[in-house]
Amino acid sequence: MSAIDWIHSFDRFDGKGGIKPGLERMVAMLDRLGRPHDALRFVHVAGTNGKGSTCSYLASMLQTAGYKVGLYTSPYLIQFHDRMTVGGVNISDADLADIVGQLRPVVEEVAATEAGRPTEFEVLSVVSIMHYARQEVDVVVWETGLGGRLDSTNVVTPLLSLITNVGMDHQAILGDTIEQIAAEKAGIIKPGVPVLTTAWGKALEVIAQTADENGSELLQFDRDFSAERTAFGWDGQTFDWQGPGVAFGGLQIKMLGQHQIFNASLAVAACVKLRELGIEVSEESMRAGLMNTVWAGRLEVVAQSPLTVLDGAHNPEGAQALGAALQELMPERKAVLIVGVMADKAIPEVLAPLLPLASQVIVTRADMPRSASVETLAQMIHGLDPELPVALSQSVEEAFRLARERVQGTDETIVCTGSLYMISEARALFFH
């Protein structure tokens, strides 16, 4: 059995199957390995949307400043190895196999205890910690998988805790109110560790209260740091940033949409705070790092003729952000919309912000059991907009073939959105 097959042999945590959230298995594995995470410095990032982009901006700026950076993200979009990189380089097959060889007896030992058999994500998180410890990285940019309080990644005490926005997602596991979900995200806050956030409203209130209870300094967007967008287009965006005692004008990013200004702003605020902790990142490194940041599947232009955009908007807030960005970028144009969503998502709420921008919709599904059926998606679209033409396709590849046929002779854009698993399949059609 290959290292990847072995990792995939563990159960996923999906709120079902009797798998209980908790850190017992993580602690048990890491204790037996000599607690390698204690020798590493982390920046821990939680939130509903924008975690991956924020992590990517931050890792890029730190790498540009000369640091050896570990980046842990999920899910992967191109290949399995993407989720754990050092200096932008994926873990190798040889390193993965070697680490798994060391970890397997530890996992078997823990599985035989009351803690029980680890989940797939727990195993992945330990593998990544072992990889970063072996590589002796300077900083790990460490993204939560789901939630925060009981997430596998929450075994570390970071230099900083970052929380992006908080919205309605994974309600079956995290709770069905913003306050409950925010409390889970705020679970990454550690005593005395500074917290930076772009959350707002009721979520911000929960985060602020948790920070106060932990004696942690709170830096919040629009109070302690802010950003103002000064230009945007299909080639990128420019913004001015202001924080405590420091300001940067004309920062540039390639990633699209107003929401990316928030993500980049949070990453800049983290760099400024890290400077106070002795991790020096110059203004030049920040500028170059931001400009060089790319993050697959986030309003990503993958073809020009016809203009084709991929975006993994898999929850209501993500769909709203995508809808707002498309309205800005193509106010006079309609889109042929390719949509595929996981069955456990709030599907009508994901569809609603996007359907007004579409001339027609092609529903499809990722090649995995959790995908909603195309018939279900088509029925929901008809319920939201009975007049909107809908075509059904059982594969992502066929969906794109249909979309290209539909846009011929028009100035319409192809927009593919929904599940990140589907976006992964779509990217494979453009990048080999």
NUFI-418640 format. One record per residue (C-alpha): x, y, z; residue in three letters. Coordinates in nm, 3 decimals, always signed. Layout:
% NUFI-418640
{x=X&y=Y&z=Z&type=Ala} $
...
***
This chain:
% NUFI-418640
{x=+0.000&y=+0.000&z=+0.000&type=Met} $
{x=+0.142&y=+0.340&z=-0.099&type=Ser} $
{x=+0.181&y=+0.622&z=+0.154&type=Ala} $
{x=-0.112&y=+0.811&z=+0.000&type=Ile} $
{x=-0.334&y=+0.501&z=-0.007&type=Asp} $
{x=-0.252&y=+0.440&z=+0.359&type=Trp} $
{x=-0.350&y=+0.798&z=+0.451&type=Ile} $
{x=-0.673&y=+0.766&z=+0.252&type=His} $
{x=-0.758&y=+0.443&z=+0.436&type=Ser} $
{x=-0.854&y=+0.642&z=+0.746&type=Phe} $
{x=-1.205&y=+0.771&z=+0.804&type=Asp} $
{x=-1.289&y=+1.129&z=+0.718&type=Arg} $
{x=-1.449&y=+1.334&z=+0.989&type=Phe} $
{x=-1.789&y=+1.436&z=+0.850&type=Asp} $
{x=-2.001&y=+1.448&z=+1.164&type=Gly} $
{x=-2.121&y=+1.093&z=+1.099&type=Lys} $
{x=-1.996&y=+0.739&z=+1.150&type=Gly} $
{x=-1.939&y=+0.779&z=+1.522&type=Gly} $
{x=-1.612&y=+0.973&z=+1.477&type=Ile} $
{x=-1.590&y=+1.229&z=+1.754&type=Lys} $
{x=-1.400&y=+1.557&z=+1.728&type=Pro} $
{x=-1.125&y=+1.612&z=+1.980&type=Gly} $
{x=-0.749&y=+1.646&z=+2.020&type=Leu} $
{x=-0.681&y=+1.326&z=+2.215&type=Glu} $
{x=-0.554&y=+1.128&z=+1.917&type=Arg} $
{x=-0.336&y=+1.416&z=+1.793&type=Met} $
{x=-0.179&y=+1.461&z=+2.138&type=Val} $
{x=-0.124&y=+1.086&z=+2.173&type=Ala} $
{x=+0.054&y=+1.061&z=+1.836&type=Met} $
{x=+0.268&y=+1.369&z=+1.886&type=Leu} $
{x=+0.366&y=+1.269&z=+2.241&type=Asp} $
{x=+0.492&y=+0.936&z=+2.111&type=Arg} $
{x=+0.692&y=+1.119&z=+1.841&type=Leu} $
{x=+0.863&y=+1.345&z=+2.093&type=Gly} $
{x=+0.635&y=+1.650&z=+2.039&type=Arg} $
{x=+0.804&y=+1.780&z=+1.720&type=Pro} $
{x=+0.559&y=+2.072&z=+1.701&type=His} $
{x=+0.709&y=+2.227&z=+2.014&type=Asp} $
{x=+1.024&y=+2.317&z=+1.817&type=Ala} $
{x=+0.828&y=+2.497&z=+1.542&type=Leu} $
{x=+0.684&y=+2.848&z=+1.516&type=Arg} $
{x=+0.329&y=+2.869&z=+1.378&type=Phe} $
{x=+0.083&y=+3.129&z=+1.254&type=Val} $
{x=-0.259&y=+2.963&z=+1.295&type=His} $
{x=-0.536&y=+3.065&z=+1.053&type=Val} $
{x=-0.908&y=+2.988&z=+1.092&type=Ala} $
{x=-1.227&y=+3.123&z=+0.933&type=Gly} $
{x=-1.506&y=+3.030&z=+0.694&type=Thr} $
{x=-1.370&y=+3.173&z=+0.368&type=Asn} $
{x=-1.038&y=+3.324&z=+0.270&type=Gly} $
{x=-0.815&y=+3.103&z=+0.487&type=Lys} $
{x=-0.619&y=+2.957&z=+0.196&type=Gly} $
{x=-0.570&y=+3.292&z=+0.024&type=Ser} $
{x=-0.463&y=+3.461&z=+0.348&type=Thr} $
{x=-0.217&y=+3.179&z=+0.418&type=Cys} $
{x=-0.081&y=+3.204&z=+0.066&type=Ser} $
{x=-0.024&y=+3.582&z=+0.090&type=Tyr} $
{x=+0.147&y=+3.544&z=+0.426&type=Leu} $
{x=+0.369&y=+3.254&z=+0.318&type=Ala} $
{x=+0.471&y=+3.441&z=+0.003&type=Ser} $
{x=+0.570&y=+3.755&z=+0.196&type=Met} $
{x=+0.769&y=+3.556&z=+0.451&type=Leu} $
{x=+0.944&y=+3.356&z=+0.180&type=Gln} $
{x=+1.031&y=+3.675&z=-0.008&type=Thr} $
{x=+1.183&y=+3.804&z=+0.317&type=Ala} $
{x=+1.419&y=+3.506&z=+0.316&type=Gly} $
{x=+1.248&y=+3.273&z=+0.562&type=Tyr} $
{x=+1.203&y=+2.900&z=+0.512&type=Lys} $
{x=+0.825&y=+2.865&z=+0.530&type=Val} $
{x=+0.605&y=+2.560&z=+0.573&type=Gly} $
{x=+0.253&y=+2.603&z=+0.435&type=Leu} $
{x=-0.026&y=+2.364&z=+0.537&type=Tyr} $
{x=-0.361&y=+2.398&z=+0.356&type=Thr} $
{x=-0.660&y=+2.185&z=+0.256&type=Ser} $
{x=-0.810&y=+2.049&z=+0.045&type=Pro} $
{x=-0.560&y=+2.012&z=-0.235&type=Tyr} $
{x=-0.658&y=+2.139&z=-0.581&type=Leu} $
{x=-0.396&y=+1.993&z=-0.813&type=Ile} $
{x=-0.231&y=+1.700&z=-0.639&type=Gln} $
{x=-0.224&y=+1.548&z=-0.292&type=Phe} $
{x=+0.125&y=+1.682&z=-0.216&type=His} $
{x=+0.009&y=+2.047&z=-0.253&type=Asp} $
{x=-0.127&y=+2.060&z=+0.098&type=Arg} $
{x=+0.216&y=+2.059&z=+0.263&type=Met} $
{x=+0.490&y=+2.267&z=+0.106&type=Thr} $
{x=+0.826&y=+2.408&z=+0.216&type=Val} $
{x=+0.943&y=+2.720&z=+0.036&type=Gly} $
{x=+0.668&y=+2.666&z=-0.220&type=Gly} $
{x=+0.789&y=+2.312&z=-0.300&type=Val} $
{x=+0.552&y=+2.019&z=-0.241&type=Asn} $
{x=+0.653&y=+1.731&z=-0.019&type=Ile} $
{x=+0.824&y=+1.463&z=-0.231&type=Ser} $
{x=+0.706&y=+1.104&z=-0.270&type=Asp} $
{x=+1.026&y=+0.986&z=-0.100&type=Ala} $
{x=+0.984&y=+1.215&z=+0.202&type=Asp} $
{x=+0.617&y=+1.125&z=+0.232&type=Leu} $
{x=+0.692&y=+0.752&z=+0.220&type=Ala} $
{x=+0.971&y=+0.787&z=+0.476&type=Asp} $
{x=+0.754&y=+0.985&z=+0.720&type=Ile} $
{x=+0.461&y=+0.746&z=+0.681&type=Val} $
{x=+0.698&y=+0.455&z=+0.751&type=Gly} $
{x=+0.793&y=+0.616&z=+1.082&type=Gln} $
{x=+0.435&y=+0.713&z=+1.168&type=Leu} $
{x=+0.252&y=+0.386&z=+1.095&type=Arg} $
{x=+0.354&y=+0.198&z=+1.412&type=Pro} $
{x=+0.270&y=+0.508&z=+1.620&type=Val} $
{x=-0.077&y=+0.527&z=+1.466&type=Val} $
{x=-0.134&y=+0.156&z=+1.527&type=Glu} $
{x=-0.031&y=+0.199&z=+1.889&type=Glu} $
{x=-0.267&y=+0.494&z=+1.941&type=Val} $
{x=-0.552&y=+0.315&z=+1.762&type=Ala} $
{x=-0.526&y=+0.033&z=+2.017&type=Ala} $
{x=-0.581&y=+0.275&z=+2.309&type=Thr} $
{x=-0.899&y=+0.442&z=+2.436&type=Glu} $
{x=-0.821&y=+0.740&z=+2.210&type=Ala} $
{x=-0.908&y=+0.521&z=+1.911&type=Gly} $
{x=-0.817&y=+0.522&z=+1.546&type=Arg} $
{x=-0.715&y=+0.865&z=+1.406&type=Pro} $
{x=-0.898&y=+1.032&z=+1.120&type=Thr} $
{x=-0.746&y=+1.104&z=+0.780&type=Glu} $
{x=-0.698&y=+1.473&z=+0.858&type=Phe} $
{x=-0.533&y=+1.396&z=+1.192&type=Glu} $
{x=-0.284&y=+1.168&z=+1.019&type=Val} $
{x=-0.221&y=+1.435&z=+0.755&type=Leu} $
{x=-0.162&y=+1.699&z=+1.021&type=Ser} $
{x=+0.094&y=+1.485&z=+1.201&type=Val} $
{x=+0.268&y=+1.399&z=+0.872&type=Val} $
{x=+0.299&y=+1.770&z=+0.795&type=Ser} $
{x=+0.438&y=+1.853&z=+1.139&type=Ile} $
{x=+0.699&y=+1.578&z=+1.099&type=Met} $
{x=+0.787&y=+1.714&z=+0.753&type=His} $
{x=+0.829&y=+2.073&z=+0.876&type=Tyr} $
{x=+1.035&y=+1.959&z=+1.175&type=Ala} $
{x=+1.265&y=+1.755&z=+0.951&type=Arg} $
{x=+1.302&y=+2.049&z=+0.714&type=Gln} $
{x=+1.373&y=+2.285&z=+1.007&type=Glu} $
{x=+1.145&y=+2.555&z=+0.872&type=Val} $
{x=+1.152&y=+2.903&z=+1.025&type=Asp} $
{x=+0.773&y=+2.955&z=+1.030&type=Val} $
{x=+0.471&y=+2.733&z=+0.958&type=Val} $
{x=+0.162&y=+2.901&z=+0.813&type=Val} $
{x=-0.096&y=+2.660&z=+0.953&type=Trp} $
{x=-0.453&y=+2.648&z=+0.820&type=Glu} $
{x=-0.731&y=+2.482&z=+1.017&type=Thr} $
{x=-0.925&y=+2.207&z=+0.845&type=Gly} $
{x=-1.268&y=+2.263&z=+0.999&type=Leu} $
{x=-1.368&y=+2.490&z=+1.284&type=Gly} $
{x=-1.085&y=+2.555&z=+1.527&type=Gly} $
{x=-1.150&y=+2.458&z=+1.888&type=Arg} $
{x=-1.142&y=+2.083&z=+1.825&type=Leu} $
{x=-0.967&y=+2.093&z=+1.488&type=Asp} $
{x=-0.664&y=+1.865&z=+1.453&type=Ser} $
{x=-0.441&y=+2.169&z=+1.397&type=Thr} $
{x=-0.526&y=+2.316&z=+1.738&type=Asn} $
{x=-0.249&y=+2.127&z=+1.919&type=Val} $
{x=-0.004&y=+2.412&z=+1.860&type=Val} $
{x=+0.058&y=+2.738&z=+2.045&type=Thr} $
{x=+0.122&y=+2.988&z=+1.765&type=Pro} $
{x=+0.294&y=+3.323&z=+1.744&type=Leu} $
{x=-0.031&y=+3.471&z=+1.608&type=Leu} $
{x=-0.389&y=+3.356&z=+1.561&type=Ser} $
{x=-0.566&y=+3.483&z=+1.248&type=Leu} $
{x=-0.942&y=+3.455&z=+1.191&type=Ile} $
{x=-1.087&y=+3.554&z=+0.854&type=Thr} $
{x=-1.462&y=+3.598&z=+0.809&type=Asn} $
{x=-1.719&y=+3.375&z=+0.981&type=Val} $
{x=-2.022&y=+3.250&z=+0.790&type=Gly} $
{x=-2.270&y=+2.964&z=+0.775&type=Met} $
{x=-2.085&y=+2.648&z=+0.676&type=Asp} $
{x=-2.045&y=+2.299&z=+0.823&type=His} $
{x=-2.347&y=+2.363&z=+1.047&type=Gln} $
{x=-2.389&y=+1.991&z=+1.120&type=Ala} $
{x=-2.055&y=+1.999&z=+1.299&type=Ile} $
{x=-1.994&y=+2.359&z=+1.410&type=Leu} $
{x=-2.345&y=+2.473&z=+1.505&type=Gly} $
{x=-2.634&y=+2.644&z=+1.331&type=Asp} $
{x=-2.583&y=+3.005&z=+1.442&type=Thr} $
{x=-2.309&y=+3.254&z=+1.363&type=Ile} $
{x=-2.231&y=+3.280&z=+1.733&type=Glu} $
{x=-2.182&y=+2.903&z=+1.769&type=Gln} $
{x=-1.963&y=+2.883&z=+1.458&type=Ile} $
{x=-1.760&y=+3.187&z=+1.569&type=Ala} $
{x=-1.702&y=+3.024&z=+1.909&type=Ala} $
{x=-1.556&y=+2.719&z=+1.734&type=Glu} $
{x=-1.330&y=+2.935&z=+1.513&type=Lys} $
{x=-1.225&y=+3.143&z=+1.816&type=Ala} $
{x=-1.115&y=+2.818&z=+1.980&type=Gly} $
{x=-0.771&y=+2.867&z=+1.821&type=Ile} $
{x=-0.711&y=+3.169&z=+2.046&type=Ile} $
{x=-0.445&y=+3.089&z=+2.307&type=Lys} $
{x=-0.367&y=+3.278&z=+2.629&type=Pro} $
{x=-0.154&y=+3.582&z=+2.556&type=Gly} $
{x=-0.123&y=+3.512&z=+2.183&type=Val} $
{x=-0.225&y=+3.813&z=+1.966&type=Pro} $
{x=-0.537&y=+3.769&z=+1.751&type=Val} $
{x=-0.597&y=+3.942&z=+1.417&type=Leu} $
{x=-0.933&y=+3.924&z=+1.240&type=Thr} $
{x=-1.141&y=+4.054&z=+0.950&type=Thr} $
{x=-1.463&y=+3.917&z=+1.103&type=Ala} $
{x=-1.751&y=+4.151&z=+1.179&type=Trp} $
{x=-2.087&y=+4.168&z=+1.357&type=Gly} $
{x=-2.190&y=+3.895&z=+1.599&type=Lys} $
{x=-1.888&y=+3.682&z=+1.504&type=Ala} $
{x=-1.652&y=+3.965&z=+1.597&type=Leu} $
{x=-1.825&y=+4.002&z=+1.933&type=Glu} $
{x=-1.760&y=+3.635&z=+2.010&type=Val} $
{x=-1.396&y=+3.659&z=+1.896&type=Ile} $
{x=-1.343&y=+3.977&z=+2.102&type=Ala} $
{x=-1.489&y=+3.814&z=+2.413&type=Gln} $
{x=-1.272&y=+3.503&z=+2.368&type=Thr} $
{x=-0.960&y=+3.717&z=+2.319&type=Ala} $
{x=-1.044&y=+3.913&z=+2.633&type=Asp} $
{x=-1.094&y=+3.593&z=+2.835&type=Glu} $
{x=-0.752&y=+3.472&z=+2.721&type=Asn} $
{x=-0.573&y=+3.801&z=+2.782&type=Gly} $
{x=-0.491&y=+3.817&z=+2.411&type=Ser} $
{x=-0.443&y=+4.140&z=+2.221&type=Glu} $
{x=-0.707&y=+4.178&z=+1.948&type=Leu} $
{x=-0.637&y=+4.361&z=+1.622&type=Leu} $
{x=-0.950&y=+4.397&z=+1.412&type=Gln} $
{x=-1.012&y=+4.519&z=+1.058&type=Phe} $
{x=-1.148&y=+4.874&z=+1.026&type=Asp} $
{x=-1.040&y=+4.958&z=+1.381&type=Arg} $
{x=-0.672&y=+4.863&z=+1.419&type=Asp} $
{x=-0.584&y=+4.818&z=+1.053&type=Phe} $
{x=-0.764&y=+4.895&z=+0.729&type=Ser} $
{x=-0.736&y=+4.879&z=+0.353&type=Ala} $
{x=-0.881&y=+5.090&z=+0.073&type=Glu} $
{x=-0.895&y=+4.956&z=-0.281&type=Arg} $
{x=-0.779&y=+5.215&z=-0.534&type=Thr} $
{x=-0.796&y=+5.018&z=-0.862&type=Ala} $
{x=-0.916&y=+4.682&z=-0.993&type=Phe} $
{x=-0.953&y=+4.490&z=-1.317&type=Gly} $
{x=-0.901&y=+4.146&z=-1.466&type=Trp} $
{x=-0.524&y=+4.191&z=-1.428&type=Asp} $
{x=-0.537&y=+4.250&z=-1.051&type=Gly} $
{x=-0.601&y=+4.509&z=-0.782&type=Gln} $
{x=-0.426&y=+4.791&z=-0.596&type=Thr} $
{x=-0.491&y=+4.901&z=-0.238&type=Phe} $
{x=-0.359&y=+5.125&z=+0.037&type=Asp} $
{x=-0.302&y=+4.972&z=+0.382&type=Trp} $
{x=-0.289&y=+5.145&z=+0.719&type=Gln} $
{x=-0.209&y=+5.004&z=+1.062&type=Gly} $
{x=-0.074&y=+5.112&z=+1.399&type=Pro} $
{x=+0.203&y=+5.359&z=+1.321&type=Gly} $
{x=+0.260&y=+5.231&z=+0.966&type=Val} $
{x=+0.103&y=+5.277&z=+0.624&type=Ala} $
{x=+0.172&y=+5.134&z=+0.278&type=Phe} $
{x=+0.038&y=+5.288&z=-0.040&type=Gly} $
{x=-0.014&y=+5.119&z=-0.375&type=Gly} $
{x=+0.010&y=+4.755&z=-0.270&type=Leu} $
{x=-0.073&y=+4.524&z=-0.564&type=Gln} $
{x=-0.223&y=+4.177&z=-0.583&type=Ile} $
{x=-0.309&y=+3.957&z=-0.881&type=Lys} $
{x=-0.605&y=+3.790&z=-0.717&type=Met} $
{x=-0.950&y=+3.926&z=-0.798&type=Leu} $
{x=-1.250&y=+4.044&z=-0.597&type=Gly} $
{x=-1.301&y=+4.287&z=-0.308&type=Gln} $
{x=-1.281&y=+3.994&z=-0.065&type=His} $
{x=-0.915&y=+3.942&z=-0.161&type=Gln} $
{x=-0.838&y=+4.292&z=-0.034&type=Ile} $
{x=-0.958&y=+4.178&z=+0.310&type=Phe} $
{x=-0.747&y=+3.861&z=+0.291&type=Asn} $
{x=-0.435&y=+4.046&z=+0.178&type=Ala} $
{x=-0.492&y=+4.315&z=+0.441&type=Ser} $
{x=-0.504&y=+4.052&z=+0.715&type=Leu} $
{x=-0.181&y=+3.896&z=+0.589&type=Ala} $
{x=-0.008&y=+4.236&z=+0.584&type=Val} $
{x=-0.129&y=+4.303&z=+0.939&type=Ala} $
{x=+0.018&y=+3.967&z=+1.041&type=Ala} $
{x=+0.355&y=+4.058&z=+0.889&type=Cys} $
{x=+0.357&y=+4.392&z=+1.070&type=Val} $
{x=+0.278&y=+4.216&z=+1.399&type=Lys} $
{x=+0.543&y=+3.950&z=+1.334&type=Leu} $
{x=+0.800&y=+4.230&z=+1.303&type=Arg} $
{x=+0.726&y=+4.315&z=+1.669&type=Glu} $
{x=+0.803&y=+3.951&z=+1.754&type=Leu} $
{x=+1.144&y=+3.961&z=+1.586&type=Gly} $
{x=+1.050&y=+3.819&z=+1.246&type=Ile} $
{x=+1.159&y=+4.101&z=+1.020&type=Glu} $
{x=+0.968&y=+4.147&z=+0.695&type=Val} $
{x=+1.059&y=+4.460&z=+0.500&type=Ser} $
{x=+0.811&y=+4.671&z=+0.306&type=Glu} $
{x=+0.984&y=+4.560&z=-0.015&type=Glu} $
{x=+0.934&y=+4.193&z=+0.079&type=Ser} $
{x=+0.568&y=+4.256&z=+0.154&type=Met} $
{x=+0.512&y=+4.431&z=-0.179&type=Arg} $
{x=+0.689&y=+4.165&z=-0.383&type=Ala} $
{x=+0.534&y=+3.879&z=-0.184&type=Gly} $
{x=+0.181&y=+4.010&z=-0.235&type=Leu} $
{x=+0.236&y=+4.069&z=-0.605&type=Met} $
{x=+0.372&y=+3.718&z=-0.656&type=Asn} $
{x=+0.091&y=+3.540&z=-0.473&type=Thr} $
{x=-0.130&y=+3.310&z=-0.675&type=Val} $
{x=-0.387&y=+3.071&z=-0.530&type=Trp} $
{x=-0.551&y=+2.817&z=-0.757&type=Ala} $
{x=-0.926&y=+2.804&z=-0.795&type=Gly} $
{x=-1.002&y=+3.146&z=-0.647&type=Arg} $
{x=-1.147&y=+3.365&z=-0.923&type=Leu} $
{x=-0.877&y=+3.214&z=-1.140&type=Glu} $
{x=-0.871&y=+3.300&z=-1.511&type=Val} $
{x=-0.768&y=+2.978&z=-1.688&type=Val} $
{x=-0.844&y=+3.074&z=-2.051&type=Ala} $
{x=-0.896&y=+3.393&z=-2.250&type=Gln} $
{x=-1.091&y=+3.272&z=-2.553&type=Ser} $
{x=-1.354&y=+3.222&z=-2.435&type=Pro} $
{x=-1.281&y=+3.394&z=-2.105&type=Leu} $
{x=-1.303&y=+3.114&z=-1.847&type=Thr} $
{x=-1.298&y=+3.159&z=-1.471&type=Val} $
{x=-1.283&y=+2.901&z=-1.191&type=Leu} $
{x=-1.387&y=+2.974&z=-0.834&type=Asp} $
{x=-1.444&y=+2.735&z=-0.544&type=Gly} $
{x=-1.745&y=+2.920&z=-0.398&type=Ala} $
{x=-1.885&y=+2.627&z=-0.200&type=His} $
{x=-2.083&y=+2.811&z=+0.069&type=Asn} $
{x=-2.324&y=+3.110&z=+0.075&type=Pro} $
{x=-2.061&y=+3.370&z=+0.172&type=Glu} $
{x=-1.824&y=+3.247&z=-0.096&type=Gly} $
{x=-2.098&y=+3.262&z=-0.358&type=Ala} $
{x=-2.192&y=+3.615&z=-0.252&type=Gln} $
{x=-1.827&y=+3.724&z=-0.284&type=Ala} $
{x=-1.802&y=+3.565&z=-0.629&type=Leu} $
{x=-2.127&y=+3.724&z=-0.742&type=Gly} $
{x=-2.016&y=+4.069&z=-0.627&type=Ala} $
{x=-1.677&y=+4.031&z=-0.799&type=Ala} $
{x=-1.832&y=+3.922&z=-1.128&type=Leu} $
{x=-2.077&y=+4.211&z=-1.123&type=Gln} $
{x=-1.781&y=+4.449&z=-1.086&type=Glu} $
{x=-1.561&y=+4.283&z=-1.346&type=Leu} $
{x=-1.822&y=+4.221&z=-1.616&type=Met} $
{x=-2.120&y=+4.449&z=-1.549&type=Pro} $
{x=-2.248&y=+4.428&z=-1.908&type=Glu} $
{x=-2.183&y=+4.057&z=-1.968&type=Arg} $
{x=-2.362&y=+3.738&z=-1.879&type=Lys} $
{x=-2.202&y=+3.404&z=-1.797&type=Ala} $
{x=-2.257&y=+3.044&z=-1.889&type=Val} $
{x=-2.246&y=+2.901&z=-1.538&type=Leu} $
{x=-2.107&y=+2.553&z=-1.467&type=Ile} $
{x=-2.210&y=+2.445&z=-1.116&type=Val} $
{x=-2.138&y=+2.139&z=-0.903&type=Gly} $
{x=-2.190&y=+2.133&z=-0.527&type=Val} $
{x=-2.151&y=+1.881&z=-0.245&type=Met} $
{x=-2.483&y=+1.737&z=-0.125&type=Ala} $
{x=-2.428&y=+1.853&z=+0.236&type=Asp} $
{x=-2.399&y=+2.222&z=+0.143&type=Lys} $
{x=-2.667&y=+2.493&z=+0.163&type=Ala} $
{x=-2.729&y=+2.457&z=-0.210&type=Ile} $
{x=-3.010&y=+2.713&z=-0.268&type=Pro} $
{x=-2.811&y=+2.975&z=-0.074&type=Glu} $
{x=-2.501&y=+2.900&z=-0.284&type=Val} $
{x=-2.696&y=+2.927&z=-0.610&type=Leu} $
{x=-2.904&y=+3.237&z=-0.535&type=Ala} $
{x=-2.630&y=+3.507&z=-0.568&type=Pro} $
{x=-2.504&y=+3.357&z=-0.897&type=Leu} $
{x=-2.813&y=+3.275&z=-1.102&type=Leu} $
{x=-2.896&y=+3.642&z=-1.185&type=Pro} $
{x=-2.557&y=+3.666&z=-1.360&type=Leu} $
{x=-2.617&y=+3.361&z=-1.581&type=Ala} $
{x=-2.768&y=+3.333&z=-1.927&type=Ser} $
{x=-2.784&y=+2.957&z=-1.874&type=Gln} $
{x=-2.656&y=+2.695&z=-1.632&type=Val} $
{x=-2.486&y=+2.360&z=-1.684&type=Ile} $
{x=-2.509&y=+2.144&z=-1.373&type=Val} $
{x=-2.248&y=+1.877&z=-1.316&type=Thr} $
{x=-2.082&y=+1.685&z=-1.034&type=Arg} $
{x=-1.736&y=+1.600&z=-0.909&type=Ala} $
{x=-1.641&y=+1.234&z=-0.934&type=Asp} $
{x=-1.705&y=+1.155&z=-0.568&type=Met} $
{x=-1.997&y=+1.015&z=-0.366&type=Pro} $
{x=-2.066&y=+1.334&z=-0.166&type=Arg} $
{x=-2.155&y=+1.531&z=-0.479&type=Ser} $
{x=-2.515&y=+1.645&z=-0.518&type=Ala} $
{x=-2.688&y=+1.480&z=-0.814&type=Ser} $
{x=-2.730&y=+1.688&z=-1.127&type=Val} $
{x=-3.105&y=+1.622&z=-1.112&type=Glu} $
{x=-3.122&y=+1.770&z=-0.761&type=Thr} $
{x=-2.925&y=+2.078&z=-0.867&type=Leu} $
{x=-3.141&y=+2.129&z=-1.176&type=Ala} $
{x=-3.458&y=+2.102&z=-0.968&type=Gln} $
{x=-3.331&y=+2.361&z=-0.718&type=Met} $
{x=-3.233&y=+2.601&z=-0.995&type=Ile} $
{x=-3.577&y=+2.565&z=-1.153&type=His} $
{x=-3.730&y=+2.648&z=-0.815&type=Gly} $
{x=-3.522&y=+2.965&z=-0.787&type=Leu} $
{x=-3.558&y=+3.078&z=-1.151&type=Asp} $
{x=-3.807&y=+2.879&z=-1.363&type=Pro} $
{x=-3.710&y=+3.070&z=-1.680&type=Glu} $
{x=-3.335&y=+3.004&z=-1.666&type=Leu} $
{x=-3.220&y=+2.736&z=-1.916&type=Pro} $
{x=-3.049&y=+2.440&z=-1.744&type=Val} $
{x=-2.851&y=+2.157&z=-1.903&type=Ala} $
{x=-2.738&y=+1.842&z=-1.720&type=Leu} $
{x=-2.393&y=+1.686&z=-1.749&type=Ser} $
{x=-2.261&y=+1.388&z=-1.557&type=Gln} $
{x=-1.894&y=+1.489&z=-1.592&type=Ser} $
{x=-1.696&y=+1.810&z=-1.555&type=Val} $
{x=-1.523&y=+1.753&z=-1.888&type=Glu} $
{x=-1.855&y=+1.721&z=-2.073&type=Glu} $
{x=-1.986&y=+2.030&z=-1.893&type=Ala} $
{x=-1.700&y=+2.237&z=-2.035&type=Phe} $
{x=-1.758&y=+2.099&z=-2.384&type=Arg} $
{x=-2.123&y=+2.206&z=-2.362&type=Leu} $
{x=-2.027&y=+2.548&z=-2.222&type=Ala} $
{x=-1.785&y=+2.617&z=-2.507&type=Arg} $
{x=-2.057&y=+2.530&z=-2.757&type=Glu} $
{x=-2.301&y=+2.767&z=-2.585&type=Arg} $
{x=-2.067&y=+3.069&z=-2.579&type=Val} $
{x=-1.958&y=+3.047&z=-2.945&type=Gln} $
{x=-2.039&y=+3.367&z=-3.127&type=Gly} $
{x=-2.112&y=+3.558&z=-2.803&type=Thr} $
{x=-1.907&y=+3.768&z=-2.562&type=Asp} $
{x=-2.018&y=+3.558&z=-2.268&type=Glu} $
{x=-1.784&y=+3.423&z=-2.002&type=Thr} $
{x=-1.766&y=+3.067&z=-1.873&type=Ile} $
{x=-1.776&y=+3.063&z=-1.494&type=Val} $
{x=-1.723&y=+2.729&z=-1.319&type=Cys} $
{x=-1.799&y=+2.728&z=-0.949&type=Thr} $
{x=-1.900&y=+2.523&z=-0.649&type=Gly} $
{x=-1.716&y=+2.237&z=-0.485&type=Ser} $
{x=-1.337&y=+2.263&z=-0.461&type=Leu} $
{x=-1.326&y=+1.897&z=-0.564&type=Tyr} $
{x=-1.502&y=+1.989&z=-0.888&type=Met} $
{x=-1.268&y=+2.286&z=-0.937&type=Ile} $
{x=-0.977&y=+2.045&z=-0.900&type=Ser} $
{x=-1.117&y=+1.833&z=-1.184&type=Glu} $
{x=-1.178&y=+2.145&z=-1.393&type=Ala} $
{x=-0.820&y=+2.271&z=-1.347&type=Arg} $
{x=-0.690&y=+1.937&z=-1.469&type=Ala} $
{x=-0.855&y=+2.010&z=-1.805&type=Leu} $
{x=-0.644&y=+2.325&z=-1.844&type=Phe} $
{x=-0.317&y=+2.232&z=-1.671&type=Phe} $
{x=-0.153&y=+1.897&z=-1.732&type=His} $
***
